[in-house]
């Protein structure tokens, strides 16, 4: 009998606690939108997701400005395969984005048609 009462108290207490957390979260969201915190967070995310610079891409692949495209591809393939086997998906994606960035710079520009 005491176990049943104790179990009911625990269930009721956790339900009340969960409801209060939900209500507090809603209130925090309302306060954040009033203060502009939500917009600032979105702007910070947009700033952080900008495209990679050429310098950053070269640092990731470990190549210099004088490196040939063949050296860049060789370095890319080596790092990409290493991270595919033993590394992380994050590092693998960084290596891929670095190659894409340098590829845009090294691609010969096609003449425009008139």
Secondary structure, DSSP 4 states (H G I P E B T S, - for coil): -HHHHHHHHHHHHHHHHHHHHHHHHHHHHHHHHHHTHHHHHHHHHHHHTPPPPHHHHHHHHT--TT--HHHHHHHHHHHHHHHHHTS-HHHHHHHHHHHHHHHHHHSPPPPPP-
